[in-house]
Amino acid sequence: MTLYRYRAVNISGKITCGETDALNERVLEVQLKKSNLDLIRAQPVKKRNHILHKLSRRDLIQFLFQLEMLLRAGVPVQSILSDLRSTSETPHIKALCANLYEKIDAGSTISEAFGANPGIFPELVVNLVRAGEATGQLPYVLGEIVASLKWQDELTTKTKQLLVYPAFVTLIVSAVVIFLMIYLVPQIVGFVANMGGTLPMQTRLLLFVSRLFVVYGWIMIPAPFIVMLLLIVLARINYRFKRMMHVAQLHIPYLGNIIKKIILARISDTLGLTYRTGIPVLDGLNYCRNIAGNIIMQEALERARTDIANGAPINIGFSAQKLFPPLVIRMIKVGEETGDLAVSLKNISYFYNRDINDSITRIQALIEPTLTIVLGLILGWIMMAVLGPIYDTISKLKLT
């Protein structure tokens, strides 16, 4: 098949542009006719295996939300895809709708059409949609997927806030220190040194640090970025090193605890989502392992899954690996005993979401004063190192 970039007109005379794949231009014209579009011009652009671009999470949420709402209203899926292809403002969604329309028109189910685009729809989403089709609850399942993706998007935003703000402030403080050491300090301390006399220890230390920045600054400044790049490359090519990095990630003071809570929140949300939509717990744990993002947590989930597969209750499987705190284990146990495990897992997600919000708020409140104190100490040291000799020299002049 070939990807065509087309220009067409609808019944009201509005011009529509888009991309879709077809066997040839004649087939493309027939496909567009089914969507009440008359082909004006078409041009082949790429081969079929390069047809679609990966959607951002928000574009994927928007697409699935619109699909859910229109399916709830009883609109046939082909009509939905045709309308979205014509009205969407995002070219990637237009191309996706055209791709899905063609596959469903050829006899594929929605889940099969989704599964043919693994770069856009994760395996979990495909299997959830398949479960929704099998149970006749596709709109409900799509609603659950949209809610989960929205929650994950919010969680990602909070995580970025946690990391970006201190990184930005640290960068500013580092830039100020570099400016002081390379440009300002050599001029001031040079003046102090020319005044004669013995320089105190803090002034000599300042001169030494400043000289290091002036002479080796071309190495010291890019060094942190080079080290980070090397760590990323090593983690990709060496599994043992990657595992060590993931162990260290969970043991970073204070931050490690927040990272673990974020992972556990995603695990409980994914397991709850799969359980509510009819996917067996063991399969749900496989998906949880895939989205954990940390080797240590993945290994713990695999051991818990093995215990559960051998007949252990879910709460026992989790508690043996110390995945969750005792309060959460008790919530899972109550859910199993009462038959409301889906509700318990949803409550766990809510519990972690609030806990993560509170933790991020607290750490953000601590970052600014901490960095302000660090910058103040650096500036205080520089002032003492510079003004101390000047004060000593002035005192000697007064005495003479």
N, C-alpha and C positions, 0 to 999 in steps of 0.2 A: 504493500500500500504506500501511497504517497501523501505527504502533507501539503495541502493547498491553502494558500492565502487568497481569500475570496472577497469580492465586493458584490453585494446583493441589495435588492429593494423589496420592501414588504408591501402589503395591500394598500396602506395609507401613503405610500410614496417615500417613506423614510429609508435612507441609505444605511445599510448595516455592513460592517467589515468584521472579518474574523478568520479563524484558521480551523481546519478540520481535515481528517484523512479520508481518502476514498481510493477506489481502484483506478479510476480515471475521471476525466472532467465530466463525462456523460453521467456517471454514477453520482458525482458530486451535485450535479444539477437536479437529479431526482431526489437526493437527500434533502436539498434545500427546499424543493417543492413541498415536501411533507411538512416543513415548518412555515409554509406560506411565504416563502422567499423566492424571488426570481433572480437567477444568477446574471450578473452584469459582466464580471471579469474574474478569472481565476488564474493563479500562477503557482506552480509547484515550488516548494521551498526546501523541504528536508525529507529524509527517509523517516519511516514510521517510528523506528525505535528512538528517535530524538524528538518526538512530537510534543511532549508535555514538559513543562517546567514544574519544579517542586513548589507547592503553595506554602505561603507562610501560615503559621498556626491560626492567625486571625482570619485569613481568607478561607481556610478550611472550615473554621467555625461558622463563618457567614454562609458558606455553601451548604453545610449540613443543616444549619438552622432553617434556611429557606426550604430545603428539601423536606425537613420534618413538618414544618407548618403547612406546606401545600399538600403533603400526603395526608395529614390529619383532616384537611378540608375536602379530601376525596378526589383530588386532581390526579389523573394518570401520570405515571412517572415520565413517560415520553413527552407529554405536554409540558411538564415542569421543566425538563431539560431544554426543550425547545424555547420556552419563554426565557429561561435564565441565559441561554446562549444569545438571545436577541437583546436582552435588557441589561446584562451585567456590564459594569464599567471596567472590570478587570479583564484584560486580554487572556490571562492564564485561566481564569474561570470559564471564559467563553470557549477556549480550546478544550478544556476538560469536559464541559457539557456536550460539545460536539463529539468527543471521543466516546463518552458514556452512551450518548444517544445512539450512535452507530452500533455499539455492541449489544445494547438492549433490543434495538430494532432487529438485530440478526438472531435474537432468541436467547441471549444471556440473561441471567438474573442480575439484580442490582449488586449482590455480593460478588458474583463472578466478574462483572464489569469493574467493580472496585479492585478486586484481586489482580486484574490485568494491569493495574497501575500501582505497583508496590512502592514506587518512589513518592507517591502522593498519599496513599492510604496505608497506614501501618497495618501489620498483620492482625493486631488486636481489633482494630476498627472493622476490618473485613470479616473476622469471625463473629463479632458482635452483630453485624448486619445480617450475616447468615443465620445466626440464632433468632434474630427478630423475624426474618422471613419464615423460618420453620415454625415459629410459634404464632405467627399472625400478628405480632406486636411491633412491627417495624417502626411506626412513628414513635412509640414509647421508647424503644431502644435508641433511636436517633436522638431523642430528647435527653436520654441519659448520657450519651456520648458527648453531646454539645455541652451539657452541664459539667462533665468531667474535664473536657478540653478548656473550658472557660476557667475552671478552678486551677488547672495546671498553668494556664497563661498568667493568672494572677500570682501564683506561687513563683513562677519564673521572674516576674516583674519585681516581686519582693526580694528575691535572691539577688537580683542585679542591683537593687537599691542598697542591699547590705554590702556588696562588694565594690560597687562603682564609687560611692561617696567617699569611703576611706581612701580608696586608690587615688581619687582626684585630689583630696586634701594632702595626702602624702606626697603626691607629685608637686603640688604647689610649694610645700615646705622644703622639699628637696631642691627645687629650682632656686628658692631664696638662699638656701645654704650654699649651693654651688656658686651663685652670684657673689655672695659675701666672700667665699674662700678664694675665688679666682680673680675677682676684680677689686673689691673694696678692701679686704684685709691686707693684701700686699702693700697697698698705698699707705694705709694708716700705720701699720706695724713698721714699715720701712721708715716712716717719719719718726716713730718712737725709737727705733734702733739707732738712728742718726743722732739722737739726743745724748748718747753716751751712757755710761753706767752699766751696771749688771742687770740684765733682764730677768724678771721673776719666772718661776717655773711655768705658770699658766700662759705667759706670753711666748716662751720658747716652744711650748706645746702647740700653741695656735700657729706660730710660724712654721712649725714642722708639718702640721695638717694642711695649711694653706699651700706649702711648697709641694706636697703630694698631689693636691688637686691641680696645681699649675703644670707640673711636670707629667703626671700620669692621668690627668683628667680624661684624655682621649680613650683610655682603657676603663677607668672607673665609672664614667657616666653610662656607656652602653653595656657594661658588665652585667647588671641585673637582667636586662632584656635578653642578652646572650645566654645566661644561665637558665632563664625560663624556657627559651627555645630548645636548649639542649635537654632539659628535663622532659619536655613534651615529646621530643623525638625519641629519647630513650624509652619513655613509657610506651610508645607505639611499637617499638621493635623488640623490646625485652619484657616478657610477661612477669618475671620475678620482680623486676624493678617497678613495673606498673603496680603490682600487688603491694610492694613496700610503700609506694606513694599513696595508695588508697588506705592503707593502715594509718599512715601519718595524717592523712586528711581527716580521719575520725578522731584524732588525738590532738588537733590544734586547740590550744586553750580557748574555751568558751565557744569559738566558732565551730569546732568539731562537733559539739553537742547539737548546735543548730542544724548543721549539715545532716547529721543522723536523723533528726526529727523531720527534716524535709523529705529524706528518703523514705522514712517510715510512713509519712503522710501519703506519699505517692503509692506506696505498696498497699496501704489500707484502702485508698480510694479505688485503685485498679481492681483489687480483689473484691471489694463491694460491688463495683460496676459489673464485673463478669458474673458474680453470684446472682445479682438481681436479674440479669438478662438470661439466666438459664445455662450458663457455661459451667461445667463441673469444677469443683474447687482445685483439683490437681492441675487441670489445664489453666485455671486462673493463676495459680502459683507460678506456672511457667512464664506467663506474661509479666507477672510481678518481677520475676528474676531478670527478664529482658529490659525492663524499664528502671531497675534499681540504680544503675550507673556507678556502682561501687562493688568491686570484686568481693570484698569481705561480706557485704550484705548478700550478694548473689550466692556465695558459698553457704551462708547460714540458711537462706531460703531453700536451697537444694537439699540440705540435710533435713530441714523441717518437712519438705515435700516427701522425702523418702520415709520419714517416720509416719506421716499421715497416710501414705500409700500402704504402709504395713499395718494400718488399723488404729493408729493413735488418734485421739481427738485433735481438732485443730489447735485448741488452746494448749494442749500438752506439747504438740510439735513446735509451737512458737516459743513456749516457755523454756523448753530444753535448750534452745539456741540463744536465749536471752535477747530475742529480737525486740520484744516490747516490755515496757515496765509492768509491774504486777497489776496496776489499776486497769490497764488495757487488756491484759490476759483475762482478768475477771469479767470484763465486758464481753469478750469473745465467748467465754464459758457460759455466761448467762444467755447469750444469743443462741448458742448451740442447744442449751437445755430447753429453751422456750420456743425454738423454731424460728426466731427472728434474727438470724445471723446477719442478714442484709441490713437491718436497722442498726445493729451493734456496730457493723463496719462503717456505716455512714456516720454514726456518732463519734467513732474513733477519728475519722477524717476531720470532723468538726473540732474535736478536742485538740488535735495536732495543729490545725489551722490557727486556732486562737493562741495556742502556746507559741507557735512560730512568730505570729504577729507581735506578741508581747516581747519575745526575745529580741527580735529585730529592732523594735522601738527602743528597748533598753540599751542595746549596743550602739545604736545611732546616737542616743543621748550621751553616751560616754566618749564617743570618738572625738567630737569637736573639742571639748575641754582638755582631753588627753593630748591631742596634737598641738593645741594652743600652749599647754605647759611645756611640751618638748621644744617648740619653737622659742618660747620665752627663756628656757634654760640655755639654749644655744646662743641666743642673743645676749643673755646675761653674762655668759662665759666670755664672749667676744668683747663686751664692754669692759669687763674686769681686766681682761688681758691687755686691752689697749689703754684704758684710763689709769690703771694702776701705776705703770711707769711714769706717765705724765704727772700724776699727783706726787709721786716720789721726787721727781725732778723739780717741780715747783716748790715743794717743801724744802729741798736743799738750797734753792735760790733764796728763799726767805731767810733761812738760817745764816747765810753768808752776807 
